[in-house]
Amino acid sequence: MRTQDIMAKLQAKYPLEKEYLQAVQEVLESIEEVYNQHPEFEQAKIVERMVEPDRIFTFRVTWVDDRGEVQTNLGYRIQFNSAIGPYKGGLRFHRAVTPSMLKFLGFEQTFKNALTTLPMGGAKGGSDFDPVGKSNSEIMRFCQAFMLELWNCIGPDQDIPAGDVGVGGREIGFMYGMYKKLARQYNTGVLTGKGGTWGGSILRPEATGFGALYFTHHLLEKAGIDIKGKTVALSGFGNVAWGAAIKATELGAKVIAISGPDGVCHIPDGITKEMIDYMLIMRASNRDRVEDMATQFPDKARFTAGKKSWSIPVDIALPCAFQNELAEEDAKELVANGCTCCCEVSNMGCQPGAIRYFQQHGVLFAPGKAVNAGGVATSGLEMTQNAEHISWEAEEVDAKLHSIMKSIHEQCVKFGTQPDGTIDYVKGANIAGFMKVAQAMLEQGTI
């Protein structure tokens, strides 16, 4: 396999799908050497099959807003790979959603799910619906219309969606209500991220952020660094950043920056419990403004318009919001200000130039498919509880999550340790996930 040959074909075939091409190239560059040591993979054309999704559903979503006007959006579900289990991956509601974005996310999800050690394939879906500024009733009507098109393509042993950007517990509830009405059966296992009284798992809302900090803790510990006392910058203020803020604080770190599309809030003395709780209120407001934090806590937070969290000097940078949110210029600013660690909590949160700059300047860096796998891992645990018709206590869920994140870190170390003793976490995560999926595809024949 030659990465450049495969990429040339994909670029000719999908010239406008930049996010998807970026994600594929990163993986192929990491696995090329290992792949070429397995002629059986080449003979079965594993890579050529793996980079294409199994199927893509595209559908119109028509709904009525509060003014009685008919609105139309596009919905998607991309079932990427089911070699090791049923399709699993979130739904994203955001105005920037495109097939390219969802293909990149589904491709990444395939390897991320493989890293969790749980039997889950990769998928992603969503819509270009923009929840910002929408009322609760409008969001409900959109979710119901979305599920009206999706319901027959999913199932507890077929495809199990979860939440993602723009889709939290409220949206999952609205979609599940419509699924239940259409399917005429109470299949709690068909969606994850559900409410605690109707099949949801304890700690699922916090899981992505919690898992990311468990991974970061192990990464720092491996490097001989104590997380206690370290300063942290987060981007975003949704469920992921919220969970990360909780766990970072519990582990003794100090979160001093959060950001949004409008700018950054600097919190010099560290985020407090009251401020962390307020992040959920900010998310539920659909205003998408981090300035609200400074308005609510004027004596503790200072807002600067147009700036990112990466402008604040910190030890640890944790992008938690969107793909490609941290550019090379941001990486340079972070390094100049003394940052020593960056872990992607969002999917593909750093641009390629930023990753190279971090690696060239000795900054500890780990990719999203490893760092943020705690969310889908806990979704997998939710599926297990649903299948057994039981509910575990928080301590049991947390212990299993921590164990999974420790295992993911160990896999990254195993496959990413270089001859000079350094650890390339990008290569480690990609090779570990790839080998599991590739072997399963090989053993199941050419299908």
C-alpha positions in Angstrom: 0.0 0.0 0.0 1.2 3.5 -0.9 -0.7 6.2 1.0 -0.2 8.7 -1.8 -1.7 6.4 -4.4 -4.8 5.8 -2.4 -5.2 9.4 -1.4 -4.8 10.5 -5.1 -7.8 8.3 -6.0 -9.9 9.6 -3.1 -9.0 13.2 -3.9 -10.1 12.7 -7.5 -13.3 11.0 -6.4 -14.2 13.3 -3.5 -12.4 16.6 -4.3 -14.6 18.8 -2.0 -14.6 16.5 1.1 -11.7 18.1 2.9 -12.5 16.8 6.5 -12.9 13.3 5.3 -9.7 13.3 3.2 -7.8 14.8 6.2 -9.0 12.1 8.5 -8.2 9.3 6.0 -4.7 10.6 5.3 -3.8 10.9 9.0 -4.7 7.2 9.5 -3.1 5.9 6.4 0.2 7.7 7.1 0.3 6.1 10.5 -0.5 2.6 9.5 1.4 2.3 6.2 4.5 0.6 7.5 2.6 -1.9 9.6 0.0 -2.6 6.8 2.8 -3.4 4.4 4.0 -6.1 6.8 0.7 -8.0 6.2 0.4 -9.1 2.5 -2.9 -10.7 3.4 -4.4 -7.2 4.0 -3.1 -6.0 0.6 -4.6 -9.1 -1.1 -8.0 -8.5 0.5 -7.8 -4.8 -0.3 -8.6 -4.0 3.3 -7.7 -0.3 3.1 -9.6 0.3 -0.1 -12.7 -1.2 1.6 -12.2 0.4 4.9 -12.1 4.0 3.7 -15.5 3.8 2.1 -18.7 3.6 4.2 -21.0 0.6 4.0 -23.9 2.9 3.2 -25.1 6.5 3.4 -28.7 7.5 4.1 -29.7 11.0 3.1 -33.2 12.3 3.7 -35.3 15.5 3.8 -36.5 16.7 7.3 -39.6 18.9 7.1 -40.9 20.6 10.2 -43.0 23.6 11.3 -41.5 26.5 13.4 -43.3 28.5 16.1 -44.5 31.0 13.5 -46.3 28.3 11.6 -43.8 28.4 8.7 -42.6 25.2 7.1 -38.8 24.6 7.3 -36.7 22.0 5.5 -33.3 20.6 6.5 -31.2 17.6 5.3 -30.6 14.6 7.5 -28.0 11.9 7.2 -26.9 8.6 8.7 -23.6 7.1 7.6 -23.0 3.5 8.6 -19.3 3.2 8.1 -18.1 -0.2 9.3 -19.6 -3.0 11.3 -16.8 -5.5 11.3 -16.5 -5.7 15.1 -20.1 -4.9 16.1 -23.3 -3.0 15.3 -23.0 0.6 14.0 -22.4 3.0 16.8 -21.9 6.8 16.7 -23.5 10.1 17.5 -25.9 12.5 15.8 -24.8 16.1 15.2 -27.2 19.0 14.7 -25.2 22.0 13.5 -25.5 24.4 10.5 -22.1 23.3 9.2 -23.0 19.5 8.9 -22.1 18.1 5.5 -21.6 14.5 4.2 -17.8 15.2 4.3 -18.0 16.1 8.0 -20.0 13.0 8.8 -17.8 10.7 6.7 -14.8 11.9 8.6 -16.5 11.4 11.9 -17.8 7.9 11.0 -14.3 6.9 9.8 -12.8 8.1 13.1 -15.5 6.5 15.1 -14.7 3.1 13.6 -11.2 3.2 15.1 -12.3 4.9 18.3 -14.8 2.2 19.0 -12.3 -0.5 18.3 -10.0 1.0 20.9 -12.7 0.8 23.6 -12.4 -3.1 23.5 -16.2 -3.2 23.2 -18.0 -4.8 20.2 -19.1 -1.7 18.3 -18.7 -0.6 14.7 -18.5 2.9 13.4 -21.2 5.3 12.3 -22.2 9.0 12.4 -25.2 11.1 11.5 -27.0 14.3 11.9 -28.5 17.3 10.2 -27.7 20.9 9.1 -30.4 22.0 11.5 -29.2 24.9 13.7 -30.5 24.6 17.3 -29.1 28.1 18.2 -32.0 30.4 19.0 -34.7 27.7 18.6 -37.4 27.2 21.2 -37.9 23.9 23.0 -41.0 23.3 21.0 -39.2 23.8 17.7 -36.4 21.4 18.7 -39.0 18.8 19.7 -40.8 19.1 16.3 -37.5 18.9 14.4 -36.3 15.8 16.4 -39.6 14.1 15.8 -39.4 14.8 12.1 -35.8 13.6 12.0 -36.7 10.3 13.7 -39.6 9.8 11.3 -37.1 9.3 8.6 -34.4 7.5 10.5 -36.2 5.0 12.7 -36.4 2.1 10.3 -32.6 2.2 9.7 -31.6 1.8 13.4 -32.1 -0.8 16.1 -30.4 -2.2 19.3 -28.4 -4.8 17.3 -28.3 -2.8 14.0 -27.3 0.8 14.6 -27.4 2.7 17.9 -27.1 6.5 17.6 -26.1 8.7 20.5 -25.7 12.5 21.0 -23.0 14.8 19.7 -22.7 18.5 19.1 -26.2 20.0 19.3 -27.7 16.8 20.6 -27.9 16.2 24.3 -30.3 14.5 26.7 -33.3 16.7 25.6 -32.9 15.8 22.0 -32.3 12.1 22.6 -35.5 12.1 24.6 -37.6 13.7 21.9 -36.1 11.3 19.3 -36.7 8.3 21.4 -40.3 9.2 22.1 -41.0 9.3 18.4 -39.0 6.1 17.8 -41.1 4.3 20.4 -44.3 5.5 18.8 -43.3 4.4 15.3 -41.7 1.1 16.3 -44.4 0.2 18.8 -41.9 -1.3 21.1 -39.9 -0.1 24.1 -36.4 -0.8 22.8 -34.3 1.2 25.3 -31.1 0.0 23.6 -31.8 1.8 20.3 -30.4 5.1 21.5 -27.8 6.0 24.2 -27.5 9.1 26.3 -31.1 8.5 27.5 -32.7 9.9 30.7 -31.9 8.1 33.9 -35.5 7.0 34.5 -36.0 5.3 31.1 -32.8 3.4 30.3 -30.0 5.9 30.5 -26.7 5.1 32.2 -25.4 7.0 35.2 -22.4 9.2 34.2 -23.2 9.1 30.5 -23.4 12.9 30.2 -20.1 13.4 32.0 -18.4 10.4 30.3 -16.6 12.0 27.4 -15.0 14.7 29.6 -14.3 12.2 32.5 -12.7 9.7 30.1 -10.6 12.4 28.5 -9.1 13.5 31.8 -8.5 9.9 32.8 -6.5 9.5 29.6 -4.7 12.8 30.1 -3.8 11.8 33.7 -2.3 8.5 32.5 -0.4 10.3 29.7 1.1 12.8 32.1 1.9 10.0 34.7 3.7 8.0 32.0 5.8 11.2 31.3 6.5 11.6 35.1 4.2 14.6 35.4 1.6 15.2 38.2 -1.6 16.7 37.0 -2.2 18.4 40.4 -1.7 22.1 40.3 -1.6 22.3 36.5 -3.6 25.0 34.7 -6.0 24.0 32.0 -7.7 25.7 29.0 -11.0 24.2 27.6 -12.8 25.2 24.5 -16.6 25.1 24.4 -19.1 24.8 27.3 -21.3 21.9 26.3 -21.5 18.4 27.9 -17.9 17.5 26.9 -16.3 20.6 28.3 -18.5 20.4 31.4 -17.5 16.9 32.2 -13.8 17.8 31.5 -14.1 20.7 33.9 -15.6 18.5 36.7 -12.9 15.8 36.4 -10.0 18.1 35.9 -11.0 19.9 39.1 -11.4 16.7 41.0 -7.9 15.5 39.9 -6.4 18.7 41.3 -5.9 20.7 38.1 -7.2 24.3 37.7 -9.4 25.2 34.7 -8.7 28.9 34.0 -10.2 29.3 30.5 -13.3 28.3 28.6 -14.4 29.7 25.2 -17.2 30.0 22.7 -17.9 31.3 19.3 -18.0 34.9 20.7 -14.7 34.8 22.7 -13.0 33.5 25.8 -13.6 33.7 29.5 -10.4 33.9 31.6 -11.0 32.6 35.2 -7.7 33.4 37.0 -8.6 31.6 40.3 -10.0 28.5 38.6 -13.5 27.5 37.7 -15.8 26.8 40.7 -18.6 24.3 41.2 -21.2 27.0 40.7 -19.6 28.0 37.4 -19.4 24.4 36.2 -23.1 24.0 37.0 -23.8 27.2 35.1 -22.2 25.7 32.0 -25.2 23.5 31.6 -27.6 26.4 31.8 -25.5 28.2 29.1 -25.7 25.1 26.9 -29.5 24.7 27.4 -30.1 28.4 26.5 -29.2 27.8 22.9 -27.5 31.3 22.9 -24.0 29.8 22.2 -22.4 32.7 24.1 -19.6 32.2 26.6 -19.9 35.9 27.6 -22.9 34.8 29.8 -20.4 33.2 32.2 -18.7 36.6 32.8 -22.1 38.3 33.1 -23.2 35.8 35.7 -19.9 35.8 37.7 -18.4 39.2 37.0 -16.0 39.0 40.0 -14.5 35.7 38.8 -14.5 35.6 35.0 -13.2 38.2 32.5 -14.6 38.0 28.9 -12.6 38.9 25.8 -14.4 39.0 22.5 -12.9 37.3 19.5 -10.2 35.4 21.4 -9.7 31.7 21.9 -8.9 29.8 25.1 -5.4 29.2 23.5 -4.6 32.8 24.1 -4.5 32.2 27.9 -1.1 30.8 29.2 -1.8 27.3 30.5 0.0 24.0 31.1 -2.6 21.8 29.4 -4.8 22.6 26.4 -8.0 20.5 25.9 -9.9 21.3 22.7 -13.5 20.2 23.5 -15.7 21.9 20.8 -15.3 21.2 17.1 -13.0 19.7 14.5 -9.9 21.7 13.4 -10.6 24.3 16.1 -6.9 24.6 17.1 -4.8 26.0 14.3 -1.0 26.0 13.9 -0.9 29.7 15.0 -2.8 28.7 18.2 -0.2 25.9 18.8 2.6 28.4 18.4 1.0 30.7 20.9 0.4 27.9 23.4 4.0 26.7 23.2 5.3 30.2 23.5 3.3 30.6 26.7 4.6 27.3 28.2 2.0 24.7 27.3 3.4 21.2 27.7 0.4 19.0 26.9 -2.5 19.0 24.4 -5.1 16.3 24.3 -7.9 16.4 21.7 -11.2 16.0 23.4 -13.1 17.0 20.3 -12.9 14.8 17.2 -9.9 15.9 15.1 -9.8 19.1 17.2 -6.3 20.1 15.9 -5.3 21.0 12.4 -2.4 19.0 10.9 0.0 21.9 11.2 -0.8 22.3 14.9 -0.2 18.6 15.6 3.2 18.7 13.8 4.2 21.9 15.7 3.3 20.3 19.0 5.2 17.1 18.2 8.3 19.0 16.9 8.4 21.1 20.1 8.1 18.3 22.6 4.5 18.9 23.6 2.7 15.8 24.8 -0.1 15.2 22.2 -2.8 12.6 21.9 -5.6 12.3 19.3 -9.3 12.5 19.8 -10.0 8.9 18.8 -8.1 7.8 21.9 -8.8 10.8 24.3 -12.5 11.1 23.8 -13.4 7.5 23.6 -14.9 7.5 27.1 -18.2 8.8 25.7 -18.8 6.0 23.3 -17.4 3.5 25.8 -20.0 4.5 28.4 -22.6 4.4 25.6 -21.5 0.8 25.1 -21.9 0.2 28.9 -25.4 1.7 28.6 -26.2 -0.8 25.8 -25.0 -3.6 28.1 -27.2 -2.4 31.0 -30.2 -2.1 28.6 -29.7 -5.6 27.3 -29.6 -7.0 30.8 -32.5 -4.8 32.0 -30.4 -3.5 34.9 -28.8 -0.2 36.0 -25.4 0.0 37.6 -24.3 2.3 40.4 -22.2 5.3 39.5 -19.1 3.8 41.2 -19.3 0.7 38.9 -19.8 2.7 35.7 -16.9 5.0 36.7 -14.6 2.1 37.5 -15.4 0.5 34.1 -14.8 3.8 32.3 -11.5 4.4 34.0 -10.4 0.8 33.2 -11.3 1.3 29.5 -9.4 4.6 29.3 -6.4 2.9 31.0 -6.5 0.1 28.4 -6.7 2.6 25.6 -3.7 4.4 26.9 -1.8 1.1 27.2 -2.7 0.2 23.5 -1.4 3.6 22.4 1.9 3.1 24.3 2.2 -0.5 22.9 1.8 0.5 19.2 3.2 4.0 19.5 6.5 3.6 21.3 9.3 4.6 19.0 12.9 3.3 18.8 14.2 6.3 20.8 11.7 5.5 23.6 9.3 8.4 22.8 5.6 7.7 22.4 3.7 8.8 19.2 0.2 8.6 20.5 -1.3 9.4 17.1 0.5 6.4 15.5 -0.3 4.2 18.5 -4.0 4.9 18.4 -4.3 4.5 14.7 -2.4 1.3 14.5 -4.2 -0.3 17.5 -7.7 0.5 16.1 -6.8 -0.4 12.6 -5.3 -3.8 13.4 -8.5 -4.9 15.2 -10.9 -3.8 12.5 -8.6 -5.1 9.6 -8.3 -8.6 11.2 -12.1 -8.8 11.7 -12.7 -7.8 8.0 -10.2 -10.3 6.8 -11.7 -13.2 8.8 -15.2 -12.4 7.6 -14.4 -12.6 3.9 -14.8 -10.2 1.0 -18.2 -8.6 1.6 
